[in-house]
Amino acid sequence: MGLTYGSWLLRRITIRRDRRRFRNAPEDADPPTRSAVADWLASTACIRLCRYAIAWTTLLVIASAFWTANSFAAAYGLGRALDDADSLPRRPEIVLYTKEPLRDLPAGASGTRLTPSAGSQLQYRYRGLRLLVQANDHLFLVPAHWTTPGGRTLVVPYDNTVHLALVPS
């Protein structure tokens, strides 16, 4: 970026100085000759080269801005995820009632079979779960003391086959 700015600045200063020299030259004297550097800096090849340098520098700045935004978003997301994981024990407990038994319960969750009652199709109750997130008609449930190594997430469809109850912690 500094090289692009330096070449642009050199071109502007040299061309302006050369024009000023022609403008301030006495009319009765021989006209001053242009310097070779000023001739080259005013040429179409140099102008094209400067435009390419500016275009590449602009492209580099834009790519760097996207990279910076991506890095910030990743760090921010990681921080939010850590905060969410730390706050799980303080969230309300989910008591989940289902028609069918759930398999592979995460450690810390417990399930019991309910006695059949008239009019109720819900036969199983699960406790010790917290709601991590709800998305696309699915509940993502984790135990209260969920850890990333070896921790599992229970994904349950959120439809008429389940019933939820919230219990304050």
N, C-alpha and C positions, 0 to 999 in steps of 0.2 A: 504494500500500500504506500509506503514511503517512497519507493522507487517511482511509482506512477505519479505521485504528487510532485516529486522532485523533477521529473522530466517535463511535466506540464508547466511547472514554475520556470524552469530554464527556458523553455520555448517562449513563454509569454514575456519574460524579461528581455531576452535577446532580441526578439522581434520588435518590441517597443523601443528598445535602445537604438536599434538600427533605424527605425522610422524617425525617431527624434533627431538622429544625426543627419538624416536626409532633409528633414524639415528645417533644421537650424543652420544648414550650410549656406554660406553667402552665395548669392546668385551669380556674381561675377567670377567666382572661382570655379575650378574644375569640380564636377559633382563627385562626391565620395563614392568609393566602391563598396559594395556589400561584402561582408565577411562570408567566408565559406560556411561557417557554422550557421549564420543567419540564413543563408540560401538553403542549406539542408533542412533547417528547422521550419522553414516556410514551404518546403516541398510537399507534394501530395503524399509521398511515401511516408514522411514523418508524421503528417496529420493522420494518416491511416493507422500508423503504428501507435500513436497516442490514443486514438479511439479504441483500438483493440485492448490496449493496456487498461483503459478506463472501464471497458466492458468486463474484462476478466476480474478486475478489482471489485467491481460492483457485484459480480457473481460470487466471488469469494466472501464478500461481506454478507450477502444474503444467506449463503450456505452456513456461515458462522452463526448468524442469528438463529437459524433453524436448529443448529446443533446446540446452541446455548439454551434455547427454549426446551428442547428435548431433555437435556441434562437437568434443567431445573424441574421439569415435570416429573422426571424419574425420582429425583431426590425428595420432592414434595410428596409424591405418592408413597414412597417408602416410609416417610415420616408419619403420614396419615395411617398407613397400615399398622405401624408399630403402636401408635396411639390407640387404634381400634382394638388391637390384641390386648393391650394393657387394660382397657376399660371393660373387657368382657365380664369379669366377675361382678362388676357394678350394674350391669344391665339386668333387666327383669328376666326371671327364669321362664322358659317356655315349657309348658306341660302339653305334650302332644298326644292326641288320641287318634288312633288309626283303626281301619277295618282289618288290615293285613299286618302280620308281624314284620318288623324291620330287621334286616340282617346286618351284621358287622357294625354294631353300635360302637361309637368311639369310647375310649376309656373315660370314666367319670359319668357316663350316662347309664341310667338303669331303666329297665322295662318290666312291666307286670301285666299279666293277663287279667282282665276284668271279668267279673261274673256276669253272665248274660242277663240283660234286662229287657223287658218288653218294649218294642219300638226302637231300640237303639242297635245300630249295626256296628258301633265302635266297640272293639273288643280288647284293644291294647292301649296302655298308658306308658309314656316315656317321660322321665324327669332328668334334671341335671343338664339341660341343653340351653344354649343361648342362640339368639338369632344373629348370624353374621351379616347376611344380606338376603333380600328377596328380589328375584329377577326372573322375568319370563315365566311367570306362574310356577316358580320353584322356590322352596325355602332352603337356604344353606345354613344348617345348624351345626354348632360346634359345642364341645363341653366348656364349662366355665373357666377351666384352667387349661386352655388349649395352647399347645406349643407347636412350632413348625416341625421339629424333628419327630417323626413318627405320629404326628397329630393327623387325625382324619376329619373330614367334613361329611356330614350326613346331608344328602340332597333328597328332598321330599317334594313330590308334586303338590302344589297348593290348589286343591280342588275340593269337591264334596266328599272325598274319601278320608279327609283329615279334619280335625278340629283342634283349635289352639286355645290355650288359657295362659294368661300372663300372671306370674306370681312375683311380687316385689322381692328384691334380694335383701 
